[in-house]
């Protein structure tokens, strides 16, 4: 009976945005080439919302995965050109580039050896692990990337629930930067991922933040992340590298 008298939770007012970060360097806004936006119109919806939240530059990073999304430089460039034409048609002015989110599968090391990676900024390479298990050769591959002049960035480390904080620290010490999905801080992927995201921030292991934008539900979570104390810490008291990609 006392349930009627419970106070309704009040959402924290948003008083800032992502303007200080400026660059969103992990998103799936290129139309029709992976599990992100499927049409130019869908891409425009996502981009408008990102701009409203303070993003000044977008680096689109479609998946390159041998089993699902066999993208390459040609397919990614074609999709980028289609999107740029749509942006021009809609009179939307934003700096937009393309790289890729490379999946650490059996073809990843061959792509490194053959210089087939899609990079951003000063030769940064965004890659992701499987969500099931850690590749046994991940340290040698990171070493190889570094030796060839690449600057590796591990996408959304907080989502690999099989990894320990010590493994993260070791990988970071080997010279691999980490990119956090800000929506992880809202609990979007679950409590365990949220807790690891907070641990990584507390241990100064995050170098880049981004939206990993795929669809409108991510837009809402990207905005809701601005209500968290940890995003406030990242935006105002943390040496993020996003602006190096301007």
Buried (B, 14 or more C-beta within 10 A) or exposed (E): EEEEEEEEEEEEEEEEBBEEBBBBBBBBBBBBBBEBBEEBEBBBBBBEBBBEBBBBBBBBBBBBBEEEBEBEEEBBEBBBEBBBEBBEEEEBEBEBBBBBBBBBBEBBBEBBEEEBBBBBBEEBBBBBBEEEEBBEEBBEBBBBBBEEEBBBBBBBBBBBEEBEEEBBBEBBEBEBBBBBBBBBBBBBBEEEBBBBBBEBBEEEBBBBBBBBBBBEEBBBBBBBBBBBEBBBBBBEEBEBBBEEBE
